[in-house]
Amino acid sequence: MNGERVRTVRDLLSRVQTDQEFRERLMQNPEAALRGLEDVPPQMLGWIYVGVIATLGVVVLAAIIGGIALAAAGKPVPDSLIALGSTALGGLVGLLARSPEEPR
């Protein structure tokens, strides 16, 4: 049970009941034991996080380049292209921005 993540109160209860070492750490220093259970920040999630960031970045760049190319060709830029680029940019900002609760 040591390597398993604790995501719910039920998981925590199960961990306390089955893991003697964790139970002792919890009794000695509850704050430190519970802080050790915090989820990994998104920066540590690995290739999935990097893939999502890269994909959103490519979509933003494609929307910008496509919009410029269409405007240079004298054609109107579709609203859907603007919406797609704006949405991808918003997703990037949401993933990369610091959480308001996160210490600076």
Secondary structure, DSSP 8 states (H G I E B T S, - for coil): -TTS---SHHHHHHHHHH-HHHHHHHHH-HHHHHHTT----GGGSTHHHHHHHHHHHHHHHHHHHHHHHHHHTT----HHHHHHHHHHHHHHHHHHS--TTS--
